[in-house]
């Protein structure tokens, strides 16, 4: 068996492998390609790879079981380390830091253990749609060096119910 056969098997024969890690939607909305986010830091995957969500709800929840890392002072973004060791970054909108916290309410605290679906931040979508450059919300894995395979899903998603990323470490 040649190298390419081995690589092909690593990539494709895993369809029945259930060892993948599922990352759920941290907010409701429609999945958008990360490359379509109007911010070079996300579009060029400088902070990590993943997807973005055009939001339709009013809260951001934990996309997996884990520990809240950083919640930005302005409450527009947070990081979480999953129990499986993935570091995720959820950033509401583009240039939302400039709103200095307007439209966001912190619910969870840094260092808090959370379960998938626990509310981290609530937001006022109508206010943010009026004031933010974009409400597209990137959901990225910041420790991509530990990821062997990343599957990105698409379509409409409901927070804490629908998978947005499948990861193999």
C-alpha positions as CSV (number, residue, x, y, z in Angstrom):
1,X,0.0,0.0,0.0
2,X,1.5,3.3,-1.1
3,X,1.5,6.6,0.8
4,X,-1.4,8.0,-1.1
5,X,-3.5,4.9,-0.3
6,X,-2.8,5.4,3.3
7,X,-3.6,9.1,3.2
8,X,-6.8,8.4,1.3
9,X,-7.9,5.8,3.9
10,X,-7.1,8.2,6.7
11,X,-9.3,10.8,5.0
12,X,-12.2,8.8,3.7
13,X,-12.6,5.5,5.5
14,X,-13.4,7.2,8.8
15,X,-17.1,7.6,7.9
16,X,-18.1,4.9,10.4
17,X,-15.6,6.2,13.0
18,X,-17.5,7.8,15.9
19,X,-14.5,9.1,17.6
20,X,-15.0,12.5,16.1
21,X,-15.7,15.5,18.3
22,X,-18.9,17.4,17.6
23,X,-19.1,21.1,18.0
24,X,-22.7,22.4,18.2
25,X,-24.1,25.8,17.1
26,X,-23.3,28.4,19.8
27,X,-26.2,30.5,18.3
28,X,-29.1,30.0,16.0
29,X,-29.0,31.2,12.4
30,X,-27.5,30.2,9.0
31,X,-24.0,28.8,8.5
32,X,-21.8,30.9,6.3
33,X,-18.3,30.0,5.0
34,X,-15.5,31.5,7.2
35,X,-13.9,32.8,4.0
36,X,-17.0,35.1,3.5
37,X,-16.6,36.9,6.8
38,X,-15.7,40.6,6.0
39,X,-12.6,40.6,8.2
40,X,-9.2,39.4,7.0
41,X,-8.3,37.9,10.4
42,X,-11.2,35.4,10.2
43,X,-11.5,35.0,6.4
44,X,-7.8,34.1,6.0
45,X,-8.0,31.8,9.1
46,X,-5.3,33.7,11.0
47,X,-7.0,32.9,14.4
48,X,-8.2,29.5,13.3
49,X,-10.5,27.6,11.0
50,X,-14.2,27.0,11.3
51,X,-17.5,28.5,10.1
52,X,-19.5,31.7,10.7
53,X,-23.2,32.0,11.6
54,X,-25.5,34.7,10.5
55,X,-27.5,34.9,13.8
56,X,-31.2,34.9,14.2
57,X,-31.5,34.5,18.0
58,X,-30.6,36.5,21.1
59,X,-27.9,34.4,22.9
60,X,-24.6,32.7,22.5
61,X,-24.3,29.3,24.3
62,X,-21.5,26.9,25.0
63,X,-20.9,24.9,21.8
64,X,-19.6,21.9,23.9
65,X,-18.9,20.8,27.4
66,X,-15.8,22.6,28.7
67,X,-14.4,25.6,30.6
68,X,-14.9,29.2,29.6
69,X,-11.5,30.8,29.0
70,X,-11.7,34.4,28.2
71,X,-14.8,36.6,27.9
72,X,-13.9,39.9,26.3
73,X,-14.5,42.9,28.4
74,X,-17.0,44.2,25.9
75,X,-18.9,40.8,26.1
76,X,-18.9,40.3,22.3
77,X,-16.7,37.2,22.2
78,X,-15.5,34.3,24.3
79,X,-13.2,31.3,24.2
80,X,-13.9,27.9,25.6
81,X,-11.7,24.9,26.0
82,X,-13.7,21.7,25.4
83,X,-13.3,18.7,27.6
84,X,-11.7,17.0,24.6
85,X,-9.0,19.7,24.5
86,X,-10.2,21.8,21.5
87,X,-9.8,25.6,22.0
88,X,-12.8,27.3,20.4
89,X,-13.3,31.0,19.8
90,X,-16.8,32.5,19.3
91,X,-16.7,36.2,18.1
92,X,-20.1,37.9,17.6
93,X,-20.0,40.1,14.5
94,X,-17.2,42.2,13.0
95,X,-15.9,45.4,14.7
96,X,-18.4,44.8,17.5
97,X,-15.6,45.6,20.0
98,X,-16.2,49.2,19.0
99,X,-19.7,49.1,20.6
100,X,-17.9,48.9,24.0
101,X,-20.3,46.2,25.2
102,X,-23.6,47.9,24.1
103,X,-26.1,45.2,23.1
104,X,-24.3,42.4,25.1
105,X,-24.9,40.9,28.5
106,X,-22.5,38.5,30.1
107,X,-24.1,35.5,31.7
108,X,-21.3,33.1,32.3
109,X,-17.9,33.9,34.0
110,X,-14.3,33.2,33.0
111,X,-13.1,29.8,34.4
112,X,-16.7,28.5,34.7
113,X,-17.3,24.9,33.8
114,X,-20.2,24.8,31.3
115,X,-22.2,22.1,29.5
116,X,-23.3,22.3,25.9
117,X,-26.1,24.8,25.6
118,X,-25.4,26.8,28.8
119,X,-25.9,30.5,28.0
120,X,-22.6,32.5,27.9
121,X,-23.7,35.8,26.5
122,X,-27.1,37.4,25.6
123,X,-27.4,40.0,22.9
124,X,-29.8,42.5,21.4
125,X,-29.9,41.4,17.7
126,X,-31.9,44.3,16.4
127,X,-29.5,46.8,18.0
128,X,-26.5,45.0,16.7
129,X,-27.8,44.7,13.2
130,X,-28.3,48.4,13.2
131,X,-24.9,49.3,14.7
132,X,-22.4,46.6,13.8
133,X,-20.4,46.4,10.6
134,X,-21.6,42.8,10.3
135,X,-23.4,40.3,12.6
136,X,-21.7,37.3,11.0
137,X,-20.3,35.4,14.0
138,X,-17.2,33.3,13.4
139,X,-16.9,30.0,15.4
140,X,-13.3,28.9,15.0
141,X,-10.9,26.3,16.4
142,X,-7.8,28.2,17.6
143,X,-5.6,25.2,18.2
144,X,-5.7,23.8,14.6
145,X,-2.3,22.2,15.1
146,X,-4.1,19.5,17.1
147,X,-6.7,18.8,14.4
148,X,-6.3,16.1,11.9
149,X,-9.6,16.5,10.1
150,X,-12.2,19.2,10.1
151,X,-15.7,18.8,8.6
152,X,-17.8,21.9,8.3
153,X,-21.6,21.6,8.1
154,X,-23.9,24.0,6.4
155,X,-27.5,25.2,6.4
156,X,-29.8,26.6,9.1
157,X,-28.9,25.7,12.7
158,X,-30.5,25.9,16.1
159,X,-28.3,26.7,19.1
160,X,-27.1,23.7,21.1
161,X,-29.1,21.3,18.8
162,X,-27.3,21.3,15.5
163,X,-23.7,20.3,14.8
164,X,-21.6,22.9,13.0
165,X,-18.2,21.3,13.0
166,X,-16.9,17.7,13.3
167,X,-13.3,17.3,14.4
168,X,-10.9,14.4,14.4
169,X,-7.8,15.0,16.6
